[in-house]
Structure formats: C-alpha cells, structure tokens
C-alpha cells in the first residue's frame, strides 16, 4: 500500500548509469530533489543536465571524507529523506583465478562503501520525518554461488547490515520514530555491470537476464512510499523470478539449495 505522493530529497550513489541512474531519473521525474553522485563525474553531469532539482558530484564511496562532503553539499539543512546505497562492482570467474586486488576492491566498494554511507547518512536521515536507508543487495546473498564467491560475500554482508540497522535504528528518528532500513534483492539486471563483467557466467546463461534498471527503480519507488501496518522483513525481492528463488531457498533444506545452486553455476 502506498501513500499520497510527496516530494522530498534522495541521494543516490552510483547514479551515472544502470540502476542508480534509473532510480535518480524516476524520482526527478516525480519532482523530488535528487543528489546524483558517482566516481564518474561526467556521467552524472549528463544525467543531471537541465534538471533544476538535480545536484551532482563526485563520490568514491570507499572514503568517509568524500561521503561527508557529498552530504554537506546536498543537505544544507542537515536533513535527508532517502539515501540509496547503490554503488557497487562485480568480478566473476573462478575464485583462485581472480587477483587479490580485484577481490579487495569488491569488498571495499560493496561493503565498506555501504557501511560508510550508513554511518555518514545516519544523522541526516534522523532529521527527516520518515528517513529511509535503502541498500542495493542481490539474490546472490541468498546462497553462495560459484564464480561469484566474493561478490556474494559482499551482498550477504549488505543483507546482514540491513537487518541489524533496521532493528537498531527503530527509535533514532524525529520524536523517536524509526529510521527505516530496507534492501532490494534483484536477480540479474540488464546493466553494463552484468553484461560486461558477468555476461559469461553460467547462472546468467541458465537463468537469463529478466530485469531492467527501470524495474529496480520502480521497486525503489514502492519501498520509499510503502506504509506497512505490520512488522515485515526489511528485504524486498525484485521480480517474480527472484521472489520464487527466495521463497524456495527459505523452505528448502540446505542440501537441496546446494544442489540447485551447484547446477545453475555449472
């Protein structure tokens, strides 16, 4: 169930292309004030061009000082309605065939970047009426997948962080209200990251790419506006295929999940 539309402020990392760009454009089209931040400053400048409500700039999510600068610039009144931790990287292939620097970069961007975003954004979200931290997770967090080992590790960490902060921040907002913490779990999305860095993966070939960035942006819109009267998981699957896999993995015994993932990964 969604509320009456209201405009607000939303900061999106990795907003230069793919999912981040789609989310930023969805909210800009609805009249929101949107912060588009990315390591690729030219890309976000293109997205923000001629958009009166767009603020864009550079942000390497691995560095706390850059987070501080981005938030201070975008939130002059000290308040932020939504922070979207979207920036991420992927490297696929046999675990032992990937160099240490590439493994480390995935952890630094996908985990450290999300942790620093949550840490830096907390005070800004706490001053909004219904502050929301929205983390981009992945179906890869449901069970470890061959050729995606470290990427899956990073997304499992994001899933766990989301669960922990959703409980911890229940009374950290204005007048003791909750800062909501949610995650989106899509399967494979038709982005450059998947087609360039993961297009040859067996799971992609076996399951296909059935989601677009617009699908994920629509899911983000629904999460921002949802009003839930009863307690619910902080995670939101994106797409029927992802939902089916999540349900199956939650009720199947571990040996069966292992068998299915093994077959999809070969």
MOHU-V95812 format. One record per residue. SS is DSSP state (@ for helix, = for strand, . for the rest). NEAR is the number of other ideal C-beta (glycine too) atoms within 10 Angstrom. D_FIRST is the distance of its C-alpha to the first C-alpha in whole Angstrom. Layout:
SS | NEAR | D_FIRST
SS | NEAR | D_FIRST
//
This chain:
. | 8 | 0
= | 11 | 4
. | 10 | 7
. | 5 | 10
. | 10 | 12
. | 13 | 15
. | 12 | 18
. | 20 | 19
= | 21 | 21
= | 26 | 21
= | 28 | 24
= | 32 | 24
= | 27 | 27
. | 30 | 28
. | 31 | 27
. | 24 | 30
. | 18 | 29
@ | 20 | 27
@ | 31 | 23
@ | 29 | 24
@ | 23 | 25
@ | 24 | 22
@ | 31 | 20
@ | 32 | 22
@ | 21 | 23
@ | 21 | 19
@ | 26 | 18
@ | 19 | 22
@ | 12 | 21
. | 17 | 18
. | 12 | 21
. | 21 | 20
= | 20 | 23
= | 29 | 24
= | 29 | 26
= | 31 | 28
= | 31 | 30
= | 27 | 32
. | 17 | 35
. | 13 | 36
@ | 15 | 36
@ | 10 | 37
@ | 18 | 34
@ | 28 | 32
@ | 16 | 34
@ | 14 | 34
@ | 22 | 30
@ | 22 | 30
. | 9 | 33
. | 5 | 33
. | 16 | 30
. | 7 | 30
. | 16 | 27
= | 21 | 28
= | 18 | 30
= | 25 | 32
= | 18 | 34
= | 15 | 35
. | 28 | 34
. | 17 | 35
. | 27 | 33
. | 17 | 35
. | 14 | 37
@ | 14 | 36
@ | 10 | 38
@ | 18 | 36
@ | 24 | 33
@ | 12 | 34
@ | 16 | 36
@ | 23 | 32
@ | 21 | 30
@ | 12 | 33
@ | 15 | 33
@ | 22 | 30
. | 23 | 29
. | 7 | 32
. | 8 | 30
. | 12 | 29
. | 17 | 25
. | 26 | 23
. | 23 | 19
= | 27 | 19
= | 30 | 21
= | 30 | 21
= | 28 | 24
. | 28 | 24
. | 25 | 28
. | 25 | 30
. | 17 | 33
. | 21 | 34
. | 17 | 37
. | 21 | 38
. | 16 | 41
. | 9 | 43
@ | 11 | 42
@ | 6 | 46
@ | 8 | 46
. | 16 | 44
. | 9 | 46
@ | 7 | 45
@ | 8 | 44
@ | 13 | 41
@ | 17 | 40
@ | 12 | 40
@ | 15 | 38
@ | 21 | 35
@ | 17 | 35
@ | 17 | 36
@ | 21 | 33
@ | 25 | 31
@ | 19 | 31
@ | 17 | 33
@ | 26 | 31
@ | 27 | 28
@ | 16 | 29
@ | 19 | 31
@ | 25 | 28
@ | 23 | 26
@ | 12 | 29
@ | 20 | 30
@ | 23 | 27
@ | 17 | 26
@ | 15 | 28
@ | 22 | 26
@ | 24 | 23
. | 17 | 24
. | 16 | 24
. | 21 | 21
. | 12 | 19
. | 19 | 16
. | 27 | 18
= | 24 | 17
= | 26 | 19
= | 25 | 18
= | 24 | 21
= | 27 | 21
. | 31 | 22
. | 27 | 24
@ | 24 | 24
@ | 23 | 28
@ | 23 | 27
. | 24 | 26
. | 18 | 30
. | 15 | 33
. | 21 | 34
. | 18 | 37
. | 21 | 38
. | 24 | 35
@ | 18 | 36
@ | 19 | 36
@ | 24 | 33
@ | 21 | 31
@ | 17 | 32
@ | 27 | 31
@ | 27 | 27
@ | 18 | 28
@ | 18 | 29
@ | 24 | 26
@ | 20 | 24
@ | 13 | 26
@ | 20 | 25
@ | 26 | 22
@ | 15 | 22
@ | 13 | 25
@ | 21 | 23
@ | 19 | 20
@ | 11 | 22
@ | 11 | 25
. | 20 | 23
. | 14 | 21
. | 10 | 23
. | 16 | 24
. | 19 | 22
@ | 13 | 23
@ | 6 | 24
@ | 8 | 24
. | 16 | 20
. | 15 | 19
. | 26 | 19
= | 22 | 16
= | 23 | 18
= | 21 | 16
= | 27 | 18
= | 25 | 17
= | 26 | 19
= | 25 | 20
. | 26 | 24
. | 24 | 26
= | 23 | 25
. | 15 | 28
. | 23 | 29
@ | 10 | 32
@ | 18 | 32
@ | 19 | 31
@ | 14 | 34
@ | 10 | 37
@ | 16 | 36
. | 20 | 35
. | 14 | 36
. | 12 | 39
. | 21 | 37
@ | 16 | 37
@ | 22 | 33
@ | 19 | 32
@ | 11 | 35
@ | 11 | 34
@ | 16 | 30
. | 11 | 30
. | 16 | 28
. | 15 | 25
= | 22 | 23
. | 17 | 23
@ | 20 | 22
@ | 15 | 20
@ | 17 | 18
@ | 24 | 18
@ | 23 | 17
@ | 15 | 14
@ | 21 | 13
@ | 28 | 14
@ | 16 | 12
@ | 14 | 8
@ | 20 | 10
@ | 25 | 11
@ | 16 | 8
= | 15 | 6
. | 8 | 6
. | 8 | 7
. | 6 | 10
. | 4 | 12
. | 6 | 14
. | 10 | 13
. | 12 | 15
. | 21 | 15
= | 18 | 16
= | 20 | 14
= | 22 | 16
= | 26 | 16
. | 20 | 18
@ | 11 | 19
@ | 17 | 22
@ | 22 | 21
@ | 15 | 18
@ | 12 | 21
@ | 22 | 24
@ | 17 | 22
@ | 11 | 21
@ | 13 | 25
@ | 16 | 26
@ | 9 | 25
@ | 8 | 26
. | 14 | 30
. | 8 | 33
@ | 9 | 34
@ | 8 | 37
@ | 12 | 35
@ | 18 | 32
@ | 13 | 35
@ | 12 | 37
@ | 15 | 34
@ | 19 | 34
@ | 12 | 37
@ | 11 | 38
@ | 18 | 35
. | 15 | 37
. | 10 | 40
//
